Amino acid sequence: MNLQENINRIKQVMGVINESQYSNNLKRRVHILDSLIDNLLPNMYPCDFDNEDDFFTGVYHELHHLIEDEQYGLENLDRKDMVEYIYENKQDEIREYYRERCNTIQEGLHDKWTRGKDTVTLKQLLKITKDIPVTKMLTKKLMKHALHGDNPEEMSKIDKTNLKYPVLVLVNDDDSIKYILDGHHRIQKANKNNLKSVNVKLIKFSELPKEFKKVLGGEKE
C-alpha cells in the first residue's frame, strides 16, 4: 500500500469534513505518534528480543498501549488504523534501530568494569537499567565528566556514534553526577554539533544491586 492509499484510508477513518481540517488533524496526530515512537525506542532493550520481527511486534504493542492514554489526544481515532499508518512509514527506522543497537551491544561486550575478581559488563548494565526512563541533560554539564580524545580513531568514533541512544550516567541520591558509565563519544558529538542537551539515563548508585556497587563504586565486602 502506497502513501496516498494510506492517506485516503486514514482520511475515511477520521471522517474528515474538509481538506484543510484533514491536513491539520493528520499532521498533528502523525507528529504525536512520531514523538511517542522516538521516546519509546530508547526505553526498550532490543537484544531481549530474538530477532527484529519480534522487536517490531514488541514496539507495536507498547505503542498501541500508549495511545490508549487520552492525554495524547488520539482517543477519537481508530487506533489500529492510525498505528498501522505510522508503522508502515516508520517500520524501516524501527528495524534499523534494532540492528544498530544490537550491533552496538555486541561490539561493546568487551566494555566492562572490573574491581578485583568482580566484573560488570555493559550488556549486564543495559539489562538492569532498561526500565529507567530517558531524560535530557545539558551537554555542557556532561562535558565536565566526559573523557576526551582527539586522535583520528577517537574522532571517527565520535562521528559515527548515534545520539538517539541515551548516555548512562551514574548519579548520587541528589542526582549529582558520580561519573559517566557509557556514552563519552555521544557527549563529544553533541558538543561538537552544538547541541544543548543529550538523552540520558540517570542510574542511582544507591539503587544498584550489591554486586554492581562493589565494582562501580568500590563498595567493600
N, CA, C and O of each residue as an XYZ file, in Angstrom:
884
protein
N       0.847     -1.194      0.000
C       0.000      0.000      0.000
C       0.885      1.247      0.000
O       1.767      1.393      0.847
N       0.637      2.159     -0.973
C       1.489      3.339     -1.047
C       0.993      4.440     -0.108
O      -0.043      4.309      0.544
N       1.761      5.521     -0.062
C       1.458      6.602      0.873
C       0.088      7.214      0.624
O      -0.655      7.466      1.573
N      -0.262      7.459     -0.637
C      -1.537      8.091     -0.931
C      -2.713      7.214     -0.529
O      -3.733      7.699     -0.040
N      -2.549      5.910     -0.745
C      -3.610      4.986     -0.333
C      -3.766      4.998      1.185
O      -4.879      4.940      1.710
N      -2.632      5.073      1.880
C      -2.675      5.175      3.345
C      -3.417      6.432      3.766
O      -4.273      6.400      4.650
N      -3.076      7.533      3.121
C      -3.711      8.815      3.452
C      -5.221      8.748      3.228
O      -6.005      9.209      4.057
N      -5.607      8.172      2.109
C      -7.041      8.066      1.808
C      -7.759      7.201      2.833
O      -8.883      7.503      3.235
N      -7.099      6.117      3.257
C      -7.708      5.231      4.236
C      -7.891      5.943      5.564
O      -8.961      5.870      6.169
N      -6.846      6.637      6.025
C      -6.931      7.351      7.295
C      -7.933      8.493      7.208
O      -8.620      8.819      8.175
N      -7.995      9.084      6.032
C      -8.955     10.176      5.829
C     -10.382      9.675      6.042
O     -11.201     10.361      6.652
N     -10.674      8.481      5.539
C     -12.003      7.905      5.715
C     -12.257      7.575      7.178
O     -13.348      7.814      7.696
N     -11.259      7.033      7.832
C     -11.390      6.667      9.245
C     -11.688      7.893     10.088
O     -12.510      7.843     11.003
N     -11.022      8.984      9.779
C     -11.158     10.198     10.577
C     -12.472     10.922     10.311
O     -12.849     11.798     11.089
N     -13.178     10.586      9.240
C     -14.427     11.261      8.937
C     -14.233     12.741      8.709
O     -14.955     13.565      9.270
N     -13.254     13.080      7.885
C     -12.870     14.474      7.685
C     -13.952     15.245      6.938
O     -14.552     14.757      5.980
N     -14.177     16.466      7.410
C     -15.187     17.318      6.778
C     -14.620     18.019      5.559
O     -15.296     18.131      4.536
N     -13.389     18.491      5.656
C     -12.793     19.180      4.514
C     -11.294     18.937      4.491
O     -10.712     18.442      5.456
N     -10.683     19.296      3.370
C      -9.255     19.033      3.157
C      -8.381     19.743      4.175
O      -7.392     19.177      4.640
N      -8.728     20.966      4.527
C      -7.931     21.732      5.471
C      -7.955     21.092      6.853
O      -6.922     20.947      7.507
N      -9.161     20.713      7.285
C      -9.295     20.063      8.584
C      -8.520     18.753      8.594
O      -7.842     18.434      9.571
N      -8.619     18.006      7.524
C      -7.912     16.725      7.423
C      -6.409     16.921      7.530
O      -5.735     16.216      8.282
N      -5.887     17.877      6.778
C      -4.454     18.106      6.748
C      -3.921     18.477      8.124
O      -2.897     17.950      8.560
N      -4.615     19.385      8.813
C      -4.168     19.821     10.130
C      -4.242     18.705     11.162
O      -3.315     18.515     11.949
N      -5.365     17.957     11.155
C      -5.538     16.868     12.118
C      -4.517     15.761     11.898
O      -3.937     15.231     12.846
N      -4.308     15.424     10.633
C      -3.384     14.337     10.333
C      -1.960     14.711     10.739
O      -1.249     13.910     11.346
N      -1.554     15.920     10.403
C      -0.197     16.352     10.751
C       0.014     16.331     12.258
O       1.065     15.906     12.736
N      -0.987     16.789     13.004
C      -0.863     16.829     14.452
C      -0.739     15.417     15.013
O       0.117     15.161     15.860
N      -1.582     14.502     14.551
C      -1.565     13.140     15.079
C      -0.314     12.375     14.645
O       0.246     11.597     15.417
N       0.116     12.601     13.408
C       1.353     11.964     12.956
C       2.527     12.455     13.801
O       3.402     11.673     14.174
N       2.540     13.748     14.098
C       3.612     14.307     14.926
C       3.595     13.684     16.320
O       4.650     13.353     16.861
N       2.413     13.521     16.902
C       2.299     12.919     18.233
C       2.809     11.486     18.218
O       3.560     11.082     19.106
N       2.407     10.720     17.217
C       2.810      9.323     17.158
C       4.294      9.174     16.866
O       4.954      8.287     17.407
N       4.812     10.034     16.021
C       6.262     10.029     15.772
C       7.020     10.288     17.074
O       8.027      9.638     17.357
N       6.529     11.235     17.853
C       7.180     11.568     19.123
C       7.103     10.401     20.098
O       8.064     10.119     20.814
N       5.959      9.723     20.127
C       5.810      8.563     21.003
C       6.815      7.477     20.647
O       7.431      6.873     21.525
N       6.974      7.236     19.353
C       7.930      6.218     18.910
C       9.351      6.633     19.272
O      10.124      5.825     19.787
N       9.694      7.883     19.006
C      11.048      8.363     19.287
C      11.387      8.253     20.774
O      12.530      7.975     21.136
N      10.390      8.474     21.632
C      10.621      8.386     23.074
C      10.558      6.958     23.581
O      11.154      6.626     24.606
N       9.832      6.113     22.856
C       9.681      4.725     23.279
C      10.934      3.899     23.005
O      11.356      3.111     23.852
N      11.524      4.073     21.840
C      12.633      3.214     21.426
C      13.801      3.171     22.415
O      14.268      2.080     22.745
N      14.287      4.318     22.900
C      15.433      4.255     23.820
C      15.119      3.551     25.140
O      16.029      3.163     25.872
N      13.815      3.385     25.445
C      13.435      2.727     26.686
C      13.206      1.233     26.507
O      12.822      0.544     27.451
N      13.440      0.735     25.303
C      13.305     -0.693     25.048
C      14.696     -1.296     24.878
O      15.645     -0.610     24.498
N      14.794     -2.570     25.163
C      16.086     -3.250     25.109
C      16.042     -4.255     23.969
O      15.585     -5.380     24.168
N      16.508     -3.879     22.767
C      16.357     -4.720     21.575
C      16.861     -6.142     21.725
O      16.228     -7.075     21.230
N      17.991     -6.326     22.402
C      18.567     -7.667     22.467
C      17.829     -8.589     23.428
O      18.229     -9.741     23.601
N      16.756     -8.104     24.060
C      15.865     -9.000     24.790
C      14.984     -9.785     23.825
O      14.348    -10.767     24.208
N      14.953     -9.343     22.578
C      14.121     -9.981     21.562
C      14.996    -10.877     20.673
O      16.166    -10.574     20.436
N      14.420    -11.978     20.188
C      15.187    -12.949     19.410
C      15.583    -12.422     18.040
O      16.625    -12.802     17.505
N      14.760    -11.549     17.469
C      15.044    -11.035     16.134
C      14.310     -9.718     15.941
O      13.547     -9.290     16.807
N      14.546     -9.076     14.797
C      13.961     -7.748     14.571
C      12.453     -7.803     14.376
O      11.761     -6.822     14.650
N      11.927     -8.948     13.901
C      10.466     -9.090     13.773
C       9.805     -9.053     15.141
O       8.789     -8.387     15.336
N      10.397     -9.782     16.091
C       9.853     -9.788     17.449
C       9.965     -8.402     18.083
O       9.070     -7.968     18.808
N      11.061     -7.720     17.806
C      11.240     -6.371     18.345
C      10.189     -5.431     17.765
O       9.590     -4.635     18.489
N       9.972     -5.528     16.466
C       8.969     -4.687     15.815
C       7.593     -4.917     16.446
O       6.861     -3.966     16.720
N       7.252     -6.188     16.672
C       5.970     -6.519     17.294
C       5.895     -5.965     18.711
O       4.852     -5.471     19.139
N       7.020     -6.051     19.441
C       7.056     -5.515     20.791
C       6.833     -4.018     20.821
O       6.095     -3.514     21.667
N       7.463     -3.305     19.907
C       7.271     -1.856     19.822
C       5.818     -1.546     19.471
O       5.219     -0.626     20.028
N       5.262     -2.315     18.548
C       3.866     -2.124     18.140
C       2.933     -2.206     19.342
O       2.076     -1.344     19.534
N       3.108     -3.247     20.147
C       2.220     -3.435     21.297
C       2.410     -2.336     22.337
O       1.439     -1.871     22.934
N       3.653     -1.919     22.557
C       3.910     -0.849     23.515
C       3.277      0.460     23.051
O       2.686      1.187     23.849
N       3.401      0.754     21.771
C       2.831      1.985     21.235
C       1.311      1.946     21.295
O       0.677      2.938     21.654
N       0.722      0.807     20.947
C      -0.730      0.683     20.992
C      -1.245      0.911     22.403
O      -2.304      1.507     22.601
N      -0.492      0.435     23.374
C      -0.865      0.653     24.776
C      -0.773      2.143     25.136
O      -1.639      2.667     25.836
N       0.258      2.807     24.665
C       0.463      4.217     24.983
C      -0.646      5.103     24.436
O      -1.109      6.014     25.123
N      -1.075      4.844     23.207
C      -2.038      5.768     22.591
C      -3.447      5.575     23.142
O      -4.355      6.323     22.779
N      -3.643      4.593     24.004
C      -4.928      4.476     24.689
C      -5.061      5.523     25.789
O      -6.147      5.750     26.323
N      -3.938      6.155     26.117
C      -3.947      7.215     27.117
C      -4.518      8.478     26.485
O      -3.972      8.985     25.505
N      -5.603      8.982     27.034
C      -6.302     10.120     26.442
C      -5.489     11.404     26.425
O      -5.839     12.352     25.722
N      -4.400     11.443     27.197
C      -3.618     12.676     27.246
C      -2.981     13.009     25.898
O      -2.585     14.152     25.667
N      -2.879     12.020     25.007
C      -2.240     12.262     23.721
C      -3.220     12.773     22.658
O      -2.799     13.104     21.550
N      -4.493     12.840     22.970
C      -5.461     13.395     22.036
C      -5.752     12.518     20.842
O      -6.100     13.020     19.773
N      -5.614     11.207     21.006
C      -5.844     10.285     19.891
C      -7.063      9.401     20.124
O      -7.320      8.465     19.366
N      -7.810      9.710     21.181
C      -8.886      8.804     21.578
C     -10.056      8.761     20.592
O     -10.852      7.823     20.632
N     -10.177      9.756     19.707
C     -11.289      9.787     18.759
C     -10.969      9.088     17.441
O     -11.791      9.080     16.524
N      -9.800      8.515     17.348
C      -9.395      7.842     16.116
C      -9.519      6.342     16.246
O      -9.555      5.801     17.351
N      -9.583      5.677     15.112
C      -9.433      4.232     15.088
C      -7.949      3.970     15.315
O      -7.139      4.112     14.400
N      -7.604      3.590     16.529
C      -6.190      3.498     16.911
C      -5.424      2.496     16.046
O      -4.277      2.737     15.670
N      -6.058      1.392     15.742
C      -5.378      0.354     14.978
C      -4.959      0.883     13.607
O      -3.828      0.668     13.172
N      -5.874      1.571     12.932
C      -5.551      2.101     11.602
C      -4.456      3.160     11.681
O      -3.562      3.209     10.836
N      -4.537      4.005     12.705
C      -3.553      5.072     12.807
C      -2.169      4.510     13.133
O      -1.167      4.962     12.579
N      -2.114      3.529     14.027
C      -0.836      2.921     14.361
C      -0.245      2.226     13.140
O       0.955      2.326     12.884
N      -1.089      1.521     12.387
C      -0.614      0.842     11.192
C      -0.088      1.845     10.167
O       0.897      1.588      9.474
N      -0.760      2.985     10.086
C      -0.305      4.021      9.150
C       1.100      4.498      9.513
O       1.977      4.602      8.656
N       1.292      4.782     10.791
C       2.605      5.231     11.242
C       3.642      4.137     11.054
O       4.753      4.408     10.600
N       3.293      2.918     11.395
C       4.263      1.838     11.311
C       4.669      1.522      9.881
O       5.803      1.113      9.630
N       3.763      1.705      8.958
C       4.128      1.488      7.565
C       5.126      2.532      7.089
O       5.836      2.320      6.106
N       5.179      3.657      7.788
C       6.136      4.698      7.430
C       7.367      4.706      8.340
O       8.383      5.318      8.011
N       7.269      4.019      9.492
C       8.378      4.025     10.450
C       9.033      2.653     10.608
O       9.992      2.506     11.364
N       8.519      1.658      9.900
C       8.997      0.296     10.102
C      10.490      0.150      9.835
O      11.198     -0.496     10.607
N      10.971      0.745      8.747
C      12.397      0.636      8.426
C      13.255      1.237      9.538
O      14.299      0.688      9.890
N      12.810      2.359     10.084
C      13.565      3.016     11.150
C      13.607      2.145     12.405
O      14.644      2.045     13.060
N      12.484      1.520     12.737
C      12.416      0.685     13.929
C      13.304     -0.538     13.780
O      14.020     -0.914     14.708
N      13.254     -1.152     12.612
C      14.085     -2.335     12.377
C      15.568     -1.963     12.347
O      16.408     -2.717     12.838
N      15.885     -0.819     11.779
C      17.273     -0.363     11.740
C      17.768     -0.068     13.158
O      18.923     -0.330     13.491
N      16.881      0.476     13.978
C      17.242      0.734     15.377
C      17.624     -0.576     16.055
O      18.610     -0.637     16.790
N      16.842     -1.624     15.806
C      17.149     -2.932     16.397
C      18.527     -3.407     15.965
O      19.328     -3.842     16.792
N      18.803     -3.325     14.658
C      20.087     -3.822     14.151
C      21.250     -3.003     14.697
O      22.259     -3.556     15.135
N      21.101     -1.684     14.665
C      22.180     -0.811     15.142
C      22.448     -1.005     16.623
O      23.597     -1.118     17.051
N      21.364     -1.043     17.405
C      21.540     -1.128     18.852
C      22.126     -2.475     19.256
O      23.007     -2.535     20.114
N      21.648     -3.549     18.649
C      22.187     -4.869     18.988
C      23.641     -4.989     18.551
O      24.456     -5.596     19.246
N      23.960     -4.413     17.407
C      25.363     -4.428     16.975
C      26.234     -3.654     17.942
O      27.354     -4.060     18.251
N      25.706     -2.524     18.424
C      26.449     -1.712     19.376
C      26.711     -2.497     20.654
O      27.804     -2.450     21.218
N      25.681     -3.223     21.101
C      25.828     -4.015     22.315
C      26.837     -5.133     22.101
O      27.682     -5.392     22.958
N      26.743     -5.791     20.950
C      27.683     -6.876     20.679
C      29.117     -6.343     20.592
O      30.054     -6.944     21.120
N      29.263     -5.196     19.910
C      30.594     -4.610     19.794
C      31.101     -4.136     21.148
O      32.306     -4.062     21.386
N      30.151     -3.814     22.040
C      30.539     -3.289     23.336
C      30.641     -4.339     24.430
O      30.791     -4.007     25.606
N      30.557     -5.622     24.037
C      30.642     -6.673     25.036
C      31.983     -6.649     25.771
O      32.086     -7.107     26.909
N      33.005     -6.112     25.110
C      34.303     -6.022     25.761
C      34.357     -4.864     26.757
O      35.267     -4.778     27.582
N      33.352     -3.961     26.662
C      33.312     -2.851     27.611
C      32.889     -3.387     28.970
O      31.804     -3.952     29.108
N      33.711     -3.217     29.935
C      33.406     -3.761     31.249
C      34.136     -2.965     32.323
O      35.087     -2.231     32.054
N      33.657     -3.139     33.535
C      34.265     -2.523     34.698
C      34.694     -3.652     35.628
O      33.914     -4.563     35.904
N      35.921     -3.594     36.106
C      36.457     -4.675     36.924
C      37.075     -4.129     38.207
O      37.786     -3.123     38.200
N      36.789     -4.807     39.287
C      37.420     -4.486     40.576
C      37.768     -5.814     41.249
O      36.887     -6.568     41.660
N      39.052     -6.078     41.352
C      39.467     -7.369     41.887
C      39.036     -8.492     40.975
O      39.359     -8.499     39.788
N      38.303     -9.446     41.533
C      37.820    -10.583     40.748
C      36.417    -10.364     40.193
O      35.887    -11.217     39.480
N      35.816     -9.222     40.519
C      34.435     -8.945     40.102
C      34.401     -8.074     38.848
O      35.206     -7.157     38.686
N      33.440     -8.386     37.956
C      33.311     -7.663     36.693
C      31.840     -7.383     36.388
O      30.972     -8.217     36.647
N      31.574     -6.206     35.839
C      30.254     -5.842     35.327
C      30.424     -5.485     33.857
O      31.275     -4.664     33.514
N      29.626     -6.091     32.989
C      29.710     -5.796     31.561
C      28.646     -4.768     31.167
O      27.659     -4.562     31.872
N      28.879     -4.142     30.033
C      27.905     -3.176     29.520
C      26.564     -3.847     29.273
O      25.514     -3.267     29.547
N      26.599     -5.066     28.757
C      25.356     -5.791     28.481
C      24.560     -6.004     29.766
O      23.341     -5.832     29.771
N      25.234     -6.375     30.851
C      24.557     -6.555     32.132
C      23.953     -5.242     32.616
O      22.833     -5.205     33.125
N      24.714     -4.169     32.446
C      24.261     -2.855     32.892
C      23.028     -2.402     32.112
O      22.091     -1.846     32.685
N      23.038     -2.644     30.803
C      21.901     -2.259     29.979
C      20.641     -3.023     30.384
O      19.540     -2.472     30.355
N      20.803     -4.279     30.758
C      19.642     -5.082     31.147
C      19.007     -4.583     32.431
O      17.784     -4.475     32.515
N      19.824     -4.277     33.437
C      19.236     -3.887     34.719
C      18.729     -2.447     34.721
O      18.021     -2.040     35.642
N      19.088     -1.678     33.697
C      18.647     -0.277     33.637
C      17.622     -0.039     32.534
O      17.305      1.108     32.220
N      17.105     -1.106     31.950
C      16.221     -0.938     30.788
C      14.911     -0.210     31.118
O      14.303      0.398     30.237
N      14.474     -0.271     32.388
C      13.213      0.369     32.762
C      13.389      1.804     33.262
O      12.405      2.475     33.574
N      14.613      2.268     33.338
C      14.852      3.651     33.741
C      14.470      4.577     32.585
O      14.959      4.384     31.472
N      13.614      5.573     32.811
C      13.182      6.443     31.715
C      14.310      7.312     31.167
O      15.243      7.675     31.883
N      14.202      7.628     29.904
C      15.172      8.515     29.263
C      14.781      9.967     29.540
O      13.614     10.339     29.415
N      15.752     10.765     29.909
C      15.514     12.185     30.144
C      16.594     12.982     29.407
O      17.369     12.421     28.633
N      16.636     14.272     29.651
C      17.614     15.146     29.000
C      18.560     15.748     30.040
O      18.175     15.990     31.184
N      19.803     15.984     29.620
C      20.757     16.681     30.481
C      21.588     17.616     29.619
O      21.890     17.305     28.467
N      21.954     18.752     30.172
C      22.732     19.741     29.428
C      24.078     19.164     28.991
O      24.792     18.554     29.787
N      24.408     19.362     27.730
C      25.679     18.882     27.194
C      26.855     19.488     27.960
O      27.834     18.808     28.265
N      26.736     20.765     28.258
C      27.810     21.470     28.973
C      28.105     20.809     30.317
O      29.264     20.686     30.714
N      27.051     20.386     31.014
C      27.216     19.742     32.314
C      27.895     18.382     32.156
O      28.759     18.014     32.952
N      27.496     17.643     31.122
C      28.073     16.320     30.885
C      29.526     16.402     30.437
O      30.329     15.525     30.754
N      29.862     17.460     29.697
C      31.230     17.605     29.181
C      32.265     17.668     30.296
O      33.421     17.297     30.094
N      31.858     18.133     31.464
C      32.785     18.230     32.595
C      33.217     16.851     33.081
O      34.234     16.709     33.760
N      32.427     15.832     32.724
C      32.699     14.481     33.215
C      33.076     13.520     32.090
O      33.371     12.353     32.346
N      33.067     13.999     30.857
C      33.339     13.125     29.714
C      34.836     12.984     29.465
O      35.616     13.911     29.679
N      35.208     11.789     29.005
C      36.594     11.569     28.599
C      36.824     12.237     27.260
O      35.919     12.275     26.427
N      38.015     12.764     27.038
C      38.312     13.487     25.811
C      39.404     12.756     25.015
O      40.336     12.182     25.579
N      39.255     12.800     23.701
C      40.264     12.213     22.824
C      40.243     12.928     21.490
O      39.170     13.209     20.956
N      41.416     13.227     20.941
C      41.456     13.966     19.680
C      42.284     13.258     18.605
O      42.648     13.861     17.596
N      42.580     11.966     18.831
C      43.300     11.239     17.790
C      42.309     10.796     16.713
O      41.106     10.762     16.971
N      42.791     10.455     15.505
C      41.901     10.106     14.381
C      40.906      8.993     14.700
O      39.752      9.051     14.274
N      41.345      7.982     15.445
C      40.449      6.869     15.775
C      39.293      7.326     16.653
O      38.145      6.939     16.435
N      39.603      8.152     17.647
C      38.564      8.654     18.539
C      37.607      9.582     17.804
O      36.396      9.526     18.019
N      38.139     10.424     16.948
C      37.292     11.344     16.188
C      36.341     10.579     15.278
O      35.195     10.988     15.090
N      36.811      9.467     14.710
C      35.966      8.639     13.855
C      34.818      8.028     14.661
O      33.681      7.978     14.191
N      35.118      7.569     15.868
C      34.093      7.006     16.737
C      33.055      8.054     17.121
O      31.862      7.762     17.196
N      33.517      9.266     17.360
C      32.608     10.362     17.714
C      31.647     10.643     16.567
O      30.448     10.811     16.788
N      32.161     10.694     15.353
C      31.331     10.998     14.189
C      30.310      9.896     13.906
O      29.212     10.178     13.426
N      30.665      8.646     14.201
C      29.787      7.515     13.874
C      28.751      7.217     14.952
O      27.766      6.530     14.683
N      28.956      7.718     16.161
C      28.057      7.368     17.255
C      26.663      7.930     17.033
O      26.503      8.964     16.385
N      25.647      7.249     17.572
C      24.244      7.617     17.371
C      23.708      8.291     18.629
O      23.688      7.686     19.701
N      23.276      9.533     18.499
C      22.813     10.312     19.642
C      21.442      9.884     20.149
O      20.987     10.358     21.190
N      20.789      8.997     19.424
C      19.481      8.527     19.869
C      19.616      7.653     21.112
O      18.711      7.615     21.946
N      20.742      6.951     21.242
C      20.951      6.077     22.382
C      21.335      6.903     23.602
O      22.240      7.733     23.515
N      20.679      6.702     24.725
C      20.964      7.535     25.904
C      22.317      7.252     26.539
O      22.786      6.114     26.562
N      22.927      8.296     27.046
C      24.156      8.189     27.825
C      23.790      7.630     29.205
O      22.793      8.043     29.796
N      24.592      6.695     29.714
C      24.349      6.122     31.038
C      25.170      6.889     32.066
O      26.400      6.870     32.038
N      24.472      7.561     32.970
C      25.123      8.429     33.950
C      24.883      7.888     35.355
O      23.738      7.759     35.786
N      25.939      7.578     36.054
C      25.827      7.131     37.443
C      25.735      8.366     38.341
O      26.590      9.251     38.296
N      24.678      8.406     39.155
C      24.453      9.599     39.979
C      24.279      9.235     41.448
O      23.963      8.098     41.799
N      24.496     10.239     42.292
C      24.243     10.104     43.724
C      22.754     10.326     43.996
O      21.990     10.612     43.075
N      22.347     10.196     45.250
C      20.931     10.348     45.586
C      20.389     11.746     45.286
O      19.191     11.913     45.056
N      21.267     12.747     45.289
C      20.828     14.109     44.982
C      20.922     14.421     43.492
O      20.809     15.576     43.083
N      21.134     13.370     42.674
C      21.246     13.464     41.212
C      22.523     14.147     40.737
O      22.656     14.444     39.549
N      23.455     14.400     41.638
C      24.754     14.902     41.190
C      25.510     13.762     40.509
O      25.386     12.602     40.903
N      26.290     14.101     39.487
C      26.961     13.087     38.684
C      28.134     12.464     39.421
O      29.015     13.163     39.923
N      28.133     11.148     39.479
C      29.256     10.404     40.050
C      30.293     10.217     38.949
O      31.449     10.610     39.107
N      29.878      9.617     37.831
C      30.687      9.589     36.614
C      29.870      9.013     35.462
O      28.788      8.464     35.667
N      30.399      9.143     34.255
C      29.732      8.639     33.057
C      30.084      7.166     32.889
O      31.257      6.803     32.811
N      29.061      6.326     32.835
C      29.286      4.900     32.647
C      29.485      4.556     31.180
O      30.390      3.797     30.832
N      28.650      5.109     30.331
C      28.706      4.790     28.905
C      28.158      5.971     28.108
O      27.112      6.522     28.452
N      28.861      6.362     27.043
C      28.345      7.430     26.194
C      29.262      8.623     26.030
O      28.808      9.701     25.645
N      30.555      8.451     26.317
C      31.500      9.567     26.187
C      31.542     10.115     24.757
O      31.617     11.327     24.556
N      31.494      9.224     23.770
C      31.539      9.678     22.373
C      30.267     10.439     21.991
O      30.317     11.383     21.202
N      29.124     10.024     22.555
C      27.872     10.729     22.262
C      27.902     12.141     22.842
O      27.426     13.090     22.219
N      28.460     12.265     24.026
C      28.583     13.605     24.626
C      29.486     14.481     23.770
O      29.175     15.645     23.522
N      30.595     13.926     23.322
C      31.521     14.674     22.473
C      30.866     15.079     21.153
O      31.090     16.181     20.653
N      30.054     14.177     20.595
C      29.386     14.503     19.331
C      28.367     15.616     19.527
O      28.269     16.526     18.704
N      27.608     15.544     20.619
C      26.628     16.595     20.908
C      27.320     17.937     21.068
O      26.841     18.956     20.570
N      28.442     17.934     21.760
C      29.200     19.174     21.954
C      29.744     19.691     20.621
O      29.699     20.889     20.343
N      30.255     18.776     19.808
C      30.805     19.143     18.507
C      29.746     19.770     17.608
O      30.040     20.660     16.810
N      28.495     19.287     17.750
C      27.404     19.781     16.910
C      26.570     20.854     17.594
O      25.480     21.201     17.138
N      27.107     21.380     18.711
C      26.460     22.484     19.423
C      25.037     22.160     19.879
O      24.163     23.027     19.864
N      24.811     20.923     20.278
C      23.502     20.530     20.811
C      23.456     20.844     22.301
O      24.382     20.506     23.039
N      22.395     21.483     22.738
C      22.314     21.939     24.119
C      22.119     20.803     25.110
O      22.560     20.899     26.255
N      21.455     19.713     24.676
C      21.175     18.629     25.620
C      21.370     17.270     24.965
O      21.446     17.151     23.742
N      21.450     16.252     25.809
C      21.703     14.886     25.370
C      20.725     13.949     26.075
O      20.368     14.178     27.231
N      20.290     12.895     25.382
C      19.467     11.864     26.020
C      20.310     11.120     27.054
O      21.435     10.710     26.767
N      19.761     10.948     28.257
C      20.495     10.250     29.308
C      19.565      9.337     30.103
O      18.345      9.507     30.109
N      20.176      8.371     30.769
C      19.509      7.596     31.812
C      20.297      7.829     33.089
O      21.498      7.568     33.148
N      19.608      8.324     34.114
C      20.250      8.593     35.389
C      20.125      7.359     36.275
O      19.028      6.984     36.689
N      21.261      6.737     36.558
C      21.291      5.494     37.316
C      21.764      5.794     38.737
O      22.930      6.131     38.945
N      20.881      5.677     39.697
C      21.247      5.964     41.083
C      22.129      4.847     41.635
O      21.756      3.675     41.617
N      23.286      5.229     42.116
C      24.221      4.254     42.665
C      23.592      3.473     43.812
O      23.804      2.267     43.938
N      22.820      4.160     44.647
C      22.243      3.522     45.837
C      21.218      2.454     45.494
O      20.906      1.607     46.331
N      20.685      2.482     44.264
C      19.656      1.522     43.862
C      20.211      0.345     43.057
O      19.456     -0.530     42.631
N      21.509      0.326     42.853
C      22.133     -0.777     42.119
C      22.226     -2.024     42.995
O      22.315     -1.918     44.219
N      22.208     -3.208     42.374
C      22.446     -4.439     43.140
C      23.818     -4.378     43.801
O      24.718     -3.694     43.315
N      23.973     -5.098     44.913
C      25.199     -5.059     45.696
C      26.427     -5.396     44.865
O      27.471     -4.759     45.003
N      26.298     -6.423     43.980
C      27.456     -6.835     43.195
C      27.890     -5.752     42.207
O      29.067     -5.668     41.854
N      26.943     -4.925     41.761
C      27.269     -3.818     40.870
C      27.935     -2.689     41.665
O      28.873     -2.055     41.182
N      27.453     -2.447     42.867
C      28.045     -1.400     43.705
C      29.517     -1.694     43.989
O      30.356     -0.794     43.992
N      29.808     -2.966     44.226
C      31.181     -3.346     44.547
C      32.127     -2.954     43.423
O      33.245     -2.496     43.662
N      31.659     -3.142     42.194
C      32.512     -2.871     41.025
C      32.480     -1.395     40.636
O      33.525     -0.788     40.406
N      31.293     -0.826     40.564
C      31.146      0.530     40.037
C      31.434      1.626     41.062
O      31.724      2.767     40.704
N      31.348      1.261     42.343
C      31.575      2.285     43.359
C      32.630      1.921     44.370
O      32.923      2.692     45.284
N      33.206      0.735     44.204
C      34.261      0.342     45.119
C      33.780     -0.041     46.504
O      34.521      0.067     47.481
N      32.511     -0.500     46.587
C      31.985     -0.890     47.891
C      32.744     -2.080     48.433
O      32.991     -3.045     47.709
N      33.113     -2.024     49.685
C      33.868     -3.112     50.293
C      32.939     -4.246     50.703
O      31.770     -4.030     51.026
N      33.493     -5.475     50.681
C      32.705     -6.632     51.087
C      32.475     -6.585     52.596
O      31.828     -7.474     53.149
